[in-house]
């Protein structure tokens, strides 16, 4: 490329390209504004190349003797005018940030008709999108002497020869490099500009209205999804609506055969619309233009009477993006939809295009909520593929572990991200499922003789531990409800699993066993526990019903008659029952604070018991007496619970004393008394009942309460 006016009187620039056939479409050369460029003198000629690449460039063109005459900033070169190496036309120097120093000369050949970056640069500088190549890959008359040549079969060689003949080919050779190929047919892709239909994103302030509409949308995940779609809109180019395919929805445009005017008016649109309503959208392809247009229709520009139809079809995303109008509004008679749910890739696809159409035609987003999810991967994090053979079929999982385990697995994953699935993950969730199911079974087994209408103990009369259990139930229910409402199902899974494993199995249910098994069948203590268990199970089943649909139904049908809550009857499915709501009257902050302190003491006691067991001092915890030395404040809190503490610690006896050190001290000793043959507690009351000399007083009384 030779220049006729520049920072130098007469110089050339050198470009490097792997597609010589694009040289006929060259309209500019690009430099990076921040790079330094050198003017290099070689045998009387002067060349402009990147300063860092002088040595490499000179070696590539076989020049050993050269001299750098001057160095200039790329920012000072904008506007230089070079001459095309083949044609008698200008090629201007432009700025482009995509210019790199990795390959070539630091000066990039720019053909706006053959590449996205080149096109965008051309738009910035007002250059024509010159495309001298037709749809067959053959040069047109715009390529001058190369007209009729196939760009790769004959074109590359012809262009190289023309450069050689003009004295402008400094070097040529073969290199191995990457080149885009069609994902479907795997053939090389030719980039060429063509006439297309577009939706302008900035017309009538549409881009700003799109971004404003997102303020009224709830996103899940909240930050990532909102930011991603917003960024897509902020940086979105105009939407190319037309596609060159043999199927699709036709673009209702007519062309005047006389003046080639493109015609799309309200009159023509209504005519095509009426025909499609009567005959279907395929009528556009079956009928001639004259059959679709109104009678005596004339070209608004020249008055012509002969027309041709547009052969392009609409982008399929226009079809799906119109669903808010064609389905939600036209068939369901509402707008917008409550939720759009799809994979994270649809921020560029369905979410994006639906928003464009909705805001452009209705002035509002087509969805109130947008939920985007990741994709299923194999256990190694690879995308599933039939060719790889790593596809995990849901049917196979269901056959092996059941539908509920698969549903529980899906709920356990943070589906906002990609989710891995494999045997190890399924095994962990299967174990969690068994814990939840066993919790259901334990409670069902212990309320089998409980009639909630006749046997329930009023809340105010319940044992304080049972009221604390109901308080914890309300806390869990509040968290689970919030998780469902925000579609964070993994929080439901972890919350319920933790509740069943820790709050219930390791604490509350473990403590209750003595009261459930050893207290009198109709005693207030046992009925209080059963009342709490009934309420816990009723809420727990309904909490998990959306996930464990079969297990929840099975447990629901096995529950005692449910008459405590209006509208819930034995014969109804759990899936017809109301979701549980938090009962504020069962929330007791003061009670919770007291029991939090008691649980801290319990942890200290359990640690002391384990130490005593390992040292051989005791066998089982029931064969021990625990003495707790507590500071004055804690002593005052524990003293009212003196009768409850043995059950809470699951030991036979607990003694309280004031701590002299100011800290909690726990001592484990052998208990005083005899072991009850029924409850296995070691108590001094064993033997005091002549009728039942092997039982403690509680068990002796319970024997008479079993009918």
C-alpha positions as CSV (number, residue, x, y, z in Angstrom):
1,X,0.0,0.0,0.0
2,X,1.5,3.3,-1.1
3,X,0.5,6.7,0.4
4,X,0.3,10.0,-1.4
5,X,0.1,12.2,1.7
6,X,1.2,11.4,5.2
7,X,3.6,12.0,8.0
8,X,6.1,11.1,5.3
9,X,6.2,12.3,1.7
10,X,6.0,8.9,0.1
11,X,5.9,5.6,1.9
12,X,4.3,2.2,1.9
13,X,2.8,0.1,4.6
14,X,2.9,-3.7,4.7
15,X,0.0,-5.9,5.6
16,X,-0.1,-9.7,6.2
17,X,-3.2,-11.8,5.4
18,X,-4.1,-15.5,5.1
19,X,-7.0,-14.6,2.8
20,X,-5.6,-12.9,-0.4
21,X,-9.1,-13.1,-2.0
22,X,-10.3,-10.4,0.4
23,X,-7.7,-7.8,-1.0
24,X,-10.1,-6.7,-3.7
25,X,-12.5,-5.6,-0.9
26,X,-9.9,-3.6,1.0
27,X,-10.9,-0.1,1.9
28,X,-8.6,0.6,4.9
29,X,-5.6,-0.4,6.9
30,X,-5.8,-0.4,10.7
31,X,-3.2,0.5,13.4
32,X,-3.5,0.4,17.1
33,X,-3.6,4.0,18.5
34,X,-1.4,3.1,21.5
35,X,1.4,1.3,19.6
36,X,4.6,2.9,18.3
37,X,5.1,2.6,14.5
38,X,8.4,2.9,12.6
39,X,9.2,4.4,9.2
40,X,11.8,2.1,7.8
41,X,14.1,3.0,4.9
42,X,15.0,0.0,2.6
43,X,16.8,0.5,-0.7
44,X,15.2,3.9,-1.3
45,X,11.7,2.8,-0.3
46,X,10.1,3.7,3.1
47,X,7.8,1.3,4.9
48,X,5.4,1.9,7.9
49,X,5.2,-1.1,10.3
50,X,4.9,-1.6,14.1
51,X,8.2,-0.6,15.8
52,X,8.3,-3.8,17.8
53,X,8.0,-5.9,14.6
54,X,10.5,-4.2,12.3
55,X,13.1,-7.0,12.6
56,X,10.6,-9.8,12.1
57,X,8.9,-8.0,9.2
58,X,12.2,-7.2,7.4
59,X,13.3,-10.8,7.8
60,X,9.9,-12.0,6.4
61,X,10.3,-9.9,3.2
62,X,14.0,-10.8,2.9
63,X,15.5,-7.4,3.6
64,X,18.8,-7.5,5.6
65,X,19.8,-3.9,5.1
66,X,17.4,-1.3,6.5
67,X,17.3,1.8,8.7
68,X,14.6,3.1,11.1
69,X,14.2,6.7,10.0
70,X,11.5,7.8,12.4
71,X,9.1,6.5,15.1
72,X,5.6,7.8,15.5
73,X,2.6,7.0,17.7
74,X,-0.3,5.1,16.1
75,X,-2.6,7.9,17.4
76,X,-0.8,10.3,15.1
77,X,-1.4,8.3,11.9
78,X,-5.2,8.3,11.7
79,X,-6.4,9.7,8.3
80,X,-3.3,8.8,6.2
81,X,-4.4,7.9,2.7
82,X,-2.8,5.0,1.0
83,X,-3.4,3.7,-2.5
84,X,-4.8,0.2,-3.1
85,X,-2.1,-2.2,-4.3
86,X,-4.3,-3.3,-7.2
87,X,-7.0,-0.8,-8.0
88,X,-6.9,3.0,-8.5
89,X,-8.7,3.9,-5.3
90,X,-7.8,5.1,-1.8
91,X,-7.4,3.0,1.4
92,X,-7.4,5.1,4.5
93,X,-5.6,4.5,7.7
94,X,-8.0,3.9,10.7
95,X,-7.6,3.1,14.4
96,X,-8.7,-0.3,15.8
97,X,-8.1,-1.8,19.3
98,X,-8.2,-5.4,18.0
99,X,-4.8,-4.9,16.2
100,X,-2.1,-7.0,18.0
101,X,1.6,-7.6,17.8
102,X,1.2,-11.3,17.9
103,X,1.4,-11.9,14.1
104,X,1.8,-9.8,11.0
105,X,3.2,-6.3,10.9
106,X,1.0,-4.4,13.3
107,X,-0.9,-2.9,10.4
108,X,-4.1,-4.8,9.5
109,X,-5.8,-5.2,6.2
110,X,-9.4,-4.0,6.6
111,X,-12.2,-5.1,4.3
112,X,-15.6,-4.0,5.8
113,X,-17.5,-6.4,3.6
114,X,-15.6,-9.5,4.9
115,X,-15.6,-9.7,8.7
116,X,-17.4,-8.5,11.7
117,X,-14.5,-6.4,13.2
118,X,-13.8,-5.0,9.8
119,X,-17.5,-4.2,9.3
120,X,-17.8,-2.4,12.6
121,X,-14.6,-0.4,11.9
122,X,-16.0,0.5,8.6
123,X,-19.2,1.7,10.2
124,X,-17.2,3.8,12.6
125,X,-15.4,5.5,9.7
126,X,-18.3,5.7,7.3
127,X,-16.8,3.2,4.8
128,X,-18.9,1.2,2.3
129,X,-19.4,-2.5,3.2
130,X,-18.0,-3.5,-0.2
131,X,-18.7,-7.1,-1.0
132,X,-17.5,-8.3,-4.4
133,X,-18.4,-12.0,-3.7
134,X,-21.7,-13.6,-4.5
135,X,-23.5,-16.4,-2.6
136,X,-21.6,-19.0,-4.7
137,X,-18.2,-17.7,-3.5
138,X,-17.5,-16.2,-6.9
139,X,-16.2,-12.7,-7.6
140,X,-18.7,-10.3,-9.0
141,X,-18.2,-7.3,-11.3
142,X,-17.2,-5.3,-8.3
143,X,-13.9,-7.2,-8.2
144,X,-13.0,-5.9,-11.7
145,X,-10.5,-8.2,-13.4
146,X,-11.3,-11.1,-11.0
147,X,-15.0,-11.3,-12.0
148,X,-16.2,-14.9,-12.4
149,X,-13.4,-16.5,-10.5
150,X,-14.1,-18.6,-7.4
151,X,-12.4,-16.9,-4.5
152,X,-10.5,-19.9,-3.3
153,X,-10.2,-22.2,-6.3
154,X,-8.9,-19.5,-8.6
155,X,-9.2,-16.2,-6.7
156,X,-6.3,-16.5,-4.3
157,X,-3.8,-17.3,-7.0
158,X,-5.1,-14.6,-9.3
159,X,-4.9,-11.9,-6.6
160,X,-1.3,-13.0,-5.7
161,X,-0.4,-12.8,-9.4
162,X,-1.9,-9.3,-9.7
163,X,0.0,-8.2,-6.7
164,X,3.2,-9.7,-8.1
165,X,2.6,-8.0,-11.5
166,X,2.1,-4.7,-9.8
167,X,5.3,-5.1,-7.8
168,X,3.4,-5.0,-4.5
169,X,3.9,-8.6,-3.4
170,X,6.8,-8.7,-1.0
171,X,6.5,-12.3,0.2
172,X,4.2,-15.3,0.0
173,X,4.1,-18.8,1.5
174,X,1.9,-21.4,3.2
175,X,1.1,-21.4,6.9
176,X,-1.0,-23.6,9.1
177,X,-3.6,-21.6,11.0
178,X,-7.1,-21.8,12.5
179,X,-10.1,-20.8,10.3
180,X,-13.8,-20.8,11.1
181,X,-15.8,-23.7,9.8
182,X,-19.6,-24.4,9.7
183,X,-20.6,-26.4,12.8
184,X,-23.1,-28.3,10.8
185,X,-21.4,-29.3,7.5
186,X,-17.8,-28.6,8.7
187,X,-16.9,-26.6,5.6
188,X,-14.9,-23.3,5.7
189,X,-17.0,-20.2,6.2
190,X,-16.8,-17.2,4.0
191,X,-17.7,-13.9,5.7
192,X,-19.5,-11.5,3.4
193,X,-21.9,-8.7,4.0
194,X,-25.4,-9.1,2.6
195,X,-28.6,-7.1,2.7
196,X,-30.7,-8.1,5.7
197,X,-33.6,-6.9,7.8
198,X,-32.8,-5.5,11.2
199,X,-34.5,-4.4,14.4
200,X,-32.9,-1.2,15.5
201,X,-32.1,-1.4,19.2
202,X,-31.7,2.4,19.6
203,X,-34.8,3.5,17.6
204,X,-37.1,5.6,19.7
205,X,-34.9,5.0,22.8
206,X,-35.6,1.3,22.8
207,X,-32.4,0.3,24.5
208,X,-33.0,2.6,27.4
209,X,-36.6,1.4,27.7
210,X,-35.4,-2.2,27.7
211,X,-33.0,-1.5,30.6
212,X,-35.7,0.4,32.5
213,X,-38.2,-2.5,32.1
214,X,-35.8,-4.8,33.9
215,X,-36.2,-2.8,37.1
216,X,-39.6,-4.4,37.5
217,X,-38.4,-7.9,37.0
218,X,-37.3,-10.3,39.8
219,X,-34.2,-12.3,38.8
220,X,-33.1,-15.7,40.1
221,X,-30.1,-15.8,40.7
222,X,-30.7,-12.2,41.7
223,X,-27.4,-10.5,40.9
224,X,-25.9,-12.7,38.2
225,X,-29.0,-13.1,36.0
226,X,-29.8,-9.4,36.2
227,X,-26.3,-8.3,35.4
228,X,-25.9,-10.7,32.6
229,X,-29.1,-9.8,30.8
230,X,-28.5,-6.1,31.4
231,X,-25.0,-6.4,29.9
232,X,-26.5,-8.2,26.9
233,X,-28.9,-5.3,26.3
234,X,-26.3,-2.6,26.9
235,X,-23.9,-4.1,24.4
236,X,-26.4,-5.5,21.9
237,X,-26.0,-4.6,18.3
238,X,-29.1,-4.3,16.1
239,X,-31.0,-7.6,15.8
240,X,-30.7,-9.2,12.4
241,X,-34.2,-10.5,11.8
242,X,-33.8,-12.2,8.4
243,X,-32.6,-15.7,7.6
244,X,-31.9,-17.4,4.3
245,X,-33.7,-20.6,4.8
246,X,-36.3,-22.6,3.0
247,X,-38.6,-22.9,6.0
248,X,-39.8,-20.5,8.7
249,X,-42.2,-17.5,9.0
250,X,-42.1,-15.3,5.9
251,X,-41.1,-11.7,6.2
252,X,-44.2,-9.8,4.8
253,X,-42.3,-7.5,2.5
254,X,-42.9,-7.0,-1.2
255,X,-40.6,-5.5,-3.8
256,X,-41.7,-3.5,-6.8
257,X,-40.3,-5.1,-9.9
258,X,-40.2,-1.7,-11.6
259,X,-38.2,0.4,-9.1
260,X,-37.1,-2.3,-6.6
261,X,-38.7,-0.4,-3.8
262,X,-39.2,-2.5,-0.6
263,X,-42.8,-2.2,0.5
264,X,-44.3,-2.9,3.9
265,X,-47.2,-0.7,4.8
266,X,-50.1,-1.0,7.2
267,X,-52.3,-1.9,4.2
268,X,-50.0,-4.7,3.0
269,X,-49.5,-6.1,6.6
270,X,-53.2,-6.3,7.2
271,X,-53.7,-8.1,3.9
272,X,-51.1,-10.7,4.7
273,X,-52.4,-11.0,8.3
274,X,-56.0,-11.6,7.1
275,X,-54.8,-14.3,4.6
276,X,-52.7,-16.0,7.3
277,X,-55.6,-16.1,9.7
278,X,-57.7,-17.9,7.1
279,X,-55.2,-20.1,5.3
280,X,-52.2,-20.4,7.7
281,X,-48.7,-18.9,7.6
282,X,-47.7,-21.3,4.8
283,X,-50.0,-19.4,2.5
284,X,-47.2,-16.8,2.2
285,X,-45.0,-19.4,0.3
286,X,-47.9,-21.0,-1.7
287,X,-49.4,-17.8,-3.2
288,X,-48.1,-15.2,-5.6
289,X,-47.6,-11.7,-4.5
290,X,-50.7,-10.6,-6.5
291,X,-52.8,-13.1,-4.6
292,X,-51.7,-11.6,-1.2
293,X,-51.9,-7.9,-2.0
294,X,-55.1,-5.9,-2.1
295,X,-56.6,-5.5,-5.6
296,X,-55.3,-2.7,-7.7
297,X,-52.4,-2.2,-5.2
298,X,-49.7,0.1,-6.7
299,X,-46.2,0.8,-5.6
300,X,-46.2,3.9,-3.4
301,X,-43.0,5.2,-5.1
302,X,-43.5,4.6,-8.8
303,X,-47.1,3.3,-9.2
304,X,-45.9,-0.1,-10.5
305,X,-48.3,-3.0,-10.4
306,X,-45.9,-6.0,-10.4
307,X,-44.3,-7.3,-7.2
308,X,-42.1,-10.0,-5.8
309,X,-42.2,-11.4,-2.3
310,X,-39.3,-11.3,0.1
311,X,-37.7,-14.7,0.1
312,X,-36.0,-14.4,3.5
313,X,-37.7,-15.8,6.6
314,X,-37.7,-14.5,10.2
315,X,-35.2,-15.5,12.8
316,X,-36.7,-18.4,14.8
317,X,-36.0,-16.4,17.9
318,X,-38.6,-13.9,16.6
319,X,-41.1,-16.8,16.6
320,X,-40.3,-17.9,20.2
321,X,-39.8,-14.3,21.4
322,X,-43.4,-13.5,20.3
323,X,-44.9,-16.2,22.6
324,X,-45.8,-13.5,25.1
325,X,-48.1,-12.0,22.5
326,X,-49.2,-15.1,20.6
327,X,-49.7,-17.4,23.6
328,X,-49.8,-15.5,26.9
329,X,-51.8,-12.5,25.7
330,X,-53.8,-14.0,22.8
331,X,-54.7,-17.3,24.3
332,X,-54.4,-16.8,28.1
333,X,-55.6,-13.2,28.0
334,X,-53.0,-11.9,30.3
335,X,-49.7,-10.0,30.1
336,X,-47.0,-10.3,31.3
337,X,-46.2,-14.0,32.1
338,X,-45.5,-14.7,35.8
339,X,-42.2,-16.4,35.0
340,X,-39.8,-17.3,32.2
341,X,-37.6,-20.3,33.0
342,X,-34.8,-21.5,30.8
343,X,-31.0,-22.3,30.7
344,X,-28.4,-19.6,31.3
345,X,-27.7,-19.6,27.5
346,X,-31.0,-18.0,26.9
347,X,-29.9,-14.6,28.2
348,X,-28.7,-14.2,24.6
349,X,-31.6,-16.1,23.1
350,X,-35.2,-16.5,24.3
351,X,-35.0,-14.1,27.3
352,X,-33.3,-11.5,25.2
353,X,-35.5,-11.6,22.2
354,X,-38.7,-11.9,24.2
355,X,-37.8,-8.8,26.1
356,X,-37.1,-6.9,22.8
357,X,-40.4,-7.8,21.3
358,X,-42.4,-7.3,24.5
359,X,-41.0,-3.9,25.3
360,X,-41.1,-2.8,21.6
361,X,-44.7,-3.7,21.2
362,X,-46.2,-3.5,24.7
363,X,-43.9,-1.2,26.5
364,X,-43.2,-3.6,29.3
365,X,-41.2,-6.8,30.0
366,X,-43.1,-10.0,29.0
367,X,-42.1,-11.6,32.3
368,X,-42.4,-10.7,36.0
369,X,-39.8,-13.1,37.1
370,X,-36.8,-14.7,35.2
371,X,-35.2,-17.9,36.4
372,X,-32.1,-19.2,34.7
373,X,-30.4,-22.5,35.4
374,X,-27.2,-24.3,34.6
375,X,-26.8,-27.6,32.8
376,X,-26.3,-31.2,33.8
377,X,-22.7,-32.5,33.6
378,X,-21.3,-35.9,34.3
379,X,-19.3,-36.6,37.5
380,X,-16.1,-35.3,35.9
381,X,-17.7,-32.0,34.9
382,X,-18.0,-32.8,31.2
383,X,-21.1,-32.0,29.1
384,X,-23.1,-35.1,28.4
385,X,-22.7,-36.5,24.9
386,X,-23.9,-39.6,23.2
387,X,-20.6,-39.8,21.3
388,X,-18.6,-39.8,24.6
389,X,-21.1,-42.2,26.1
390,X,-21.4,-40.3,29.4
391,X,-25.2,-39.5,29.2
392,X,-26.9,-40.2,32.5
393,X,-30.5,-41.2,31.8
394,X,-33.1,-40.2,34.4
395,X,-35.0,-43.4,33.8
396,X,-32.0,-45.5,34.8
397,X,-31.6,-43.5,38.0
398,X,-35.3,-43.8,38.8
399,X,-35.2,-47.6,38.2
400,X,-32.2,-47.9,40.6
401,X,-33.0,-45.6,43.5
402,X,-36.6,-44.3,42.8
403,X,-38.1,-41.0,41.5
404,X,-38.0,-39.3,44.9
405,X,-34.3,-39.8,45.3
406,X,-33.7,-38.3,41.9
407,X,-36.0,-35.4,42.8
408,X,-34.2,-34.9,46.1
409,X,-30.8,-34.9,44.3
410,X,-32.0,-32.2,41.9
411,X,-33.3,-30.2,44.8
412,X,-29.9,-30.5,46.6
413,X,-28.0,-28.8,43.8
414,X,-27.7,-25.1,43.3
415,X,-29.2,-25.3,39.9
416,X,-28.3,-21.7,39.2
417,X,-24.9,-23.2,38.3
418,X,-24.0,-26.3,36.3
419,X,-24.7,-29.5,38.2
420,X,-22.6,-32.6,38.2
421,X,-24.3,-36.0,38.6
422,X,-22.7,-39.4,39.3
423,X,-22.8,-42.5,41.6
424,X,-21.0,-40.8,44.5
425,X,-23.4,-37.8,44.5
426,X,-26.4,-40.1,44.2
427,X,-25.2,-42.2,47.1
428,X,-24.9,-39.2,49.4
429,X,-28.4,-38.0,48.6
430,X,-29.7,-41.5,49.0
431,X,-28.4,-41.5,52.5
432,X,-30.0,-38.2,53.2
433,X,-33.3,-39.5,51.8
434,X,-33.1,-42.4,54.2
435,X,-32.6,-40.0,57.2
436,X,-35.6,-38.0,56.2
437,X,-37.7,-41.1,55.5
438,X,-36.6,-42.7,58.8
439,X,-37.6,-39.5,60.6
440,X,-41.1,-39.9,59.1
441,X,-41.2,-43.5,60.2
442,X,-40.0,-42.9,63.7
443,X,-42.7,-40.2,64.3
444,X,-45.4,-42.3,62.7
445,X,-44.5,-45.2,64.9
446,X,-44.7,-43.1,68.0
447,X,-48.1,-41.4,67.3
448,X,-49.9,-44.5,66.0
449,X,-52.0,-44.5,69.2
450,X,-52.5,-40.7,69.1
451,X,-55.8,-39.1,68.3
452,X,-55.1,-35.4,67.6
453,X,-58.7,-34.5,68.4
454,X,-58.9,-36.3,71.7
455,X,-55.3,-36.6,72.9
456,X,-53.6,-33.3,72.0
457,X,-52.3,-31.3,74.8
458,X,-52.9,-27.5,74.7
459,X,-49.8,-25.5,73.8
460,X,-49.7,-23.7,77.2
461,X,-49.8,-27.1,79.1
462,X,-47.1,-28.8,77.0
463,X,-43.7,-29.7,78.4
464,X,-41.3,-26.9,77.8
465,X,-39.0,-29.0,75.8
466,X,-41.9,-29.8,73.4
467,X,-42.7,-26.1,73.1
468,X,-39.0,-25.5,72.3
469,X,-39.3,-28.1,69.6
470,X,-42.3,-26.3,68.1
471,X,-40.4,-23.0,68.2
472,X,-37.6,-24.6,66.2
473,X,-40.1,-26.0,63.8
474,X,-41.4,-22.5,63.1
475,X,-37.8,-21.3,62.5
476,X,-37.2,-24.1,60.0
477,X,-40.5,-23.5,58.4
478,X,-39.8,-19.8,57.9
479,X,-36.5,-20.6,56.3
480,X,-37.9,-23.3,54.1
481,X,-40.8,-21.1,53.0
482,X,-38.4,-18.3,52.1
483,X,-36.2,-20.8,50.1
484,X,-39.2,-22.0,48.1
485,X,-40.4,-18.5,47.4
486,X,-36.9,-17.6,46.1
487,X,-36.7,-20.9,44.1
488,X,-33.6,-21.8,46.1
489,X,-34.5,-25.5,46.5
490,X,-31.1,-26.5,47.7
491,X,-31.7,-24.5,50.8
492,X,-34.9,-26.5,51.4
493,X,-32.9,-29.7,51.1
494,X,-30.1,-28.6,53.4
495,X,-32.4,-27.0,55.9
496,X,-34.7,-30.0,56.2
497,X,-31.9,-32.5,56.1
498,X,-30.1,-30.6,58.9
499,X,-33.3,-30.3,60.9
500,X,-34.0,-34.1,60.7
501,X,-30.4,-35.1,61.4
502,X,-29.4,-32.6,64.1
503,X,-32.4,-31.0,65.7
504,X,-34.6,-34.1,65.6
505,X,-32.5,-37.3,65.4
506,X,-29.5,-36.2,67.5
507,X,-31.4,-34.1,70.0
508,X,-35.2,-34.0,70.4
509,X,-36.2,-37.5,69.2
510,X,-33.3,-39.0,71.1
511,X,-34.4,-37.3,74.3
512,X,-38.1,-38.2,73.8
513,X,-37.5,-42.0,73.6
514,X,-37.5,-42.3,77.3
515,X,-40.7,-40.3,77.7
516,X,-42.4,-42.1,74.8
517,X,-41.4,-45.6,75.8
518,X,-41.4,-45.5,79.6
519,X,-44.1,-42.9,80.6
520,X,-47.7,-44.0,81.0
521,X,-49.5,-44.5,77.8
522,X,-52.1,-41.8,78.6
523,X,-49.8,-39.6,80.7
524,X,-49.7,-35.9,80.1
525,X,-45.9,-36.1,79.5
526,X,-46.3,-38.7,76.7
527,X,-49.3,-36.9,75.1
528,X,-47.4,-33.7,75.2
529,X,-44.5,-35.3,73.3
530,X,-47.0,-36.9,70.8
531,X,-48.7,-33.6,70.2
532,X,-45.4,-32.0,69.3
533,X,-44.5,-34.9,67.1
534,X,-47.8,-34.8,65.3
535,X,-47.3,-31.1,64.5
536,X,-43.7,-31.6,63.4
537,X,-44.7,-34.5,61.1
538,X,-47.7,-32.7,59.7
539,X,-45.5,-29.7,58.8
540,X,-42.5,-31.7,57.7
541,X,-44.5,-33.8,55.3
542,X,-46.0,-30.8,53.6
543,X,-42.7,-29.0,53.5
544,X,-41.2,-31.8,51.5
545,X,-44.2,-32.7,49.4
546,X,-43.1,-30.6,46.4
547,X,-39.9,-32.6,46.3
548,X,-40.6,-36.0,47.8
549,X,-44.0,-36.4,46.1
550,X,-44.4,-40.1,46.6
551,X,-42.8,-40.4,50.1
552,X,-44.8,-37.5,51.4
553,X,-48.0,-38.9,50.1
554,X,-47.2,-42.3,51.7
555,X,-46.5,-40.7,55.1
556,X,-49.5,-38.4,54.9
557,X,-51.9,-41.3,54.4
558,X,-50.3,-43.2,57.3
559,X,-50.8,-40.3,59.7
560,X,-53.6,-40.4,62.4
561,X,-56.9,-38.7,61.6
562,X,-56.2,-35.1,60.9
563,X,-58.9,-33.0,62.3
564,X,-57.0,-30.3,64.1
565,X,-56.7,-28.1,61.0
566,X,-59.8,-27.0,59.1
567,X,-60.2,-28.4,55.6
568,X,-57.7,-31.3,56.0
569,X,-59.2,-34.7,56.1
570,X,-57.9,-38.3,56.1
571,X,-58.9,-39.1,52.5
572,X,-57.3,-36.0,51.0
573,X,-53.9,-36.1,49.3
574,X,-51.1,-34.2,50.8
575,X,-50.9,-32.4,47.5
576,X,-54.3,-31.0,48.1
577,X,-53.4,-29.8,51.6
578,X,-52.3,-26.2,52.4
579,X,-48.6,-25.5,52.8
580,X,-47.9,-25.0,56.5
581,X,-47.6,-21.4,57.7
582,X,-45.5,-20.1,60.5
583,X,-47.4,-19.8,63.8
584,X,-46.2,-16.8,65.6
585,X,-47.9,-17.9,68.8
586,X,-45.5,-20.8,68.9
587,X,-42.5,-18.6,68.6
588,X,-40.9,-17.8,72.0
589,X,-37.6,-15.9,71.9
590,X,-37.1,-16.1,75.7
591,X,-37.7,-19.9,75.7
592,X,-35.3,-20.3,72.8
593,X,-32.6,-18.3,74.6
594,X,-32.9,-20.5,77.7
595,X,-32.7,-23.7,75.7
596,X,-29.7,-22.4,73.7
597,X,-27.8,-22.1,77.0
598,X,-29.0,-25.6,78.1
599,X,-27.8,-27.1,74.8
600,X,-24.4,-25.5,75.4
601,X,-24.3,-27.2,78.8
602,X,-25.4,-30.4,77.1
603,X,-22.5,-30.3,74.7
604,X,-20.1,-30.0,77.6
605,X,-21.8,-33.0,79.4
606,X,-21.7,-35.2,76.2
607,X,-18.0,-34.5,75.9
608,X,-17.4,-35.4,79.5
609,X,-19.5,-38.6,79.1
610,X,-17.5,-39.6,76.0
611,X,-14.2,-39.0,77.9
612,X,-15.5,-41.1,80.8
613,X,-16.6,-43.9,78.5
614,X,-13.3,-44.1,76.7
615,X,-11.4,-44.2,80.0
616,X,-13.5,-47.1,81.2
617,X,-15.1,-45.2,84.0
618,X,-18.6,-45.8,82.7
619,X,-20.2,-48.0,80.1
620,X,-23.4,-46.5,78.7
621,X,-24.5,-42.9,79.6
622,X,-27.6,-44.2,81.4
623,X,-25.2,-45.8,83.9
624,X,-23.9,-42.5,85.1
625,X,-24.6,-39.6,87.3
626,X,-23.5,-36.1,86.1
627,X,-22.7,-33.3,88.5
628,X,-22.7,-29.9,86.9
629,X,-20.9,-27.0,88.7
630,X,-22.2,-23.8,87.2
631,X,-21.6,-20.1,87.8
632,X,-24.3,-18.3,89.7
633,X,-26.2,-17.0,86.6
634,X,-26.2,-20.3,84.9
635,X,-27.0,-22.1,88.1
636,X,-30.1,-19.9,88.5
637,X,-31.1,-20.8,84.9
638,X,-30.6,-24.6,85.3
639,X,-32.1,-25.0,88.8
640,X,-35.8,-24.9,87.6
641,X,-34.9,-27.7,85.1
642,X,-33.3,-30.0,87.7
643,X,-36.0,-32.6,87.1
644,X,-35.7,-32.4,83.3
645,X,-31.9,-32.4,83.0
646,X,-31.4,-36.2,83.3
647,X,-33.7,-36.8,80.3
648,X,-32.0,-33.9,78.3
649,X,-28.5,-35.3,79.1
650,X,-29.8,-38.9,78.7
651,X,-28.3,-40.0,82.0
652,X,-29.8,-41.5,85.1
653,X,-29.1,-38.6,87.5
654,X,-28.0,-35.0,87.4
655,X,-26.8,-33.0,90.4
656,X,-26.3,-29.2,90.3
657,X,-23.9,-27.2,92.4
658,X,-22.4,-23.8,92.3
659,X,-19.0,-23.4,90.6
660,X,-16.2,-22.1,92.6
661,X,-14.0,-21.4,89.6
662,X,-16.5,-19.2,87.7
663,X,-16.6,-21.7,84.8
664,X,-18.7,-24.7,84.0
665,X,-17.4,-28.0,85.4
666,X,-18.8,-31.4,84.7
667,X,-18.0,-34.5,86.7
668,X,-19.1,-38.0,85.8
669,X,-19.7,-40.7,88.5
670,X,-21.6,-43.9,89.0
671,X,-25.2,-43.2,90.0
672,X,-26.7,-44.2,93.3
673,X,-29.5,-46.8,93.4
674,X,-30.6,-49.7,91.3
675,X,-31.2,-50.2,87.6
676,X,-34.9,-50.2,86.6
677,X,-35.7,-53.3,84.6
678,X,-38.1,-51.3,82.4
679,X,-36.5,-47.9,81.7
680,X,-32.9,-48.9,82.5
681,X,-32.4,-45.8,84.6
682,X,-30.4,-46.2,87.8
683,X,-32.6,-44.7,90.5
684,X,-33.0,-44.9,94.3
685,X,-36.7,-45.5,93.9
686,X,-36.2,-48.9,92.3
687,X,-37.5,-51.5,94.8
688,X,-39.7,-49.2,96.8
689,X,-42.9,-50.6,95.2
690,X,-43.7,-54.0,96.7
691,X,-45.8,-55.0,93.7
692,X,-43.0,-54.2,91.2
693,X,-39.7,-54.5,93.1
694,X,-37.6,-54.3,89.9
695,X,-39.2,-51.0,88.7
696,X,-38.8,-47.4,89.6
697,X,-41.8,-45.5,90.8
698,X,-42.5,-44.0,87.3
699,X,-42.5,-47.4,85.6
700,X,-44.5,-49.0,88.3
701,X,-47.2,-46.3,87.8
702,X,-47.0,-46.7,84.1
703,X,-47.7,-50.4,84.2
704,X,-51.3,-49.5,85.3
705,X,-51.7,-47.0,82.5
706,X,-51.3,-49.3,79.5
707,X,-55.0,-49.9,78.8
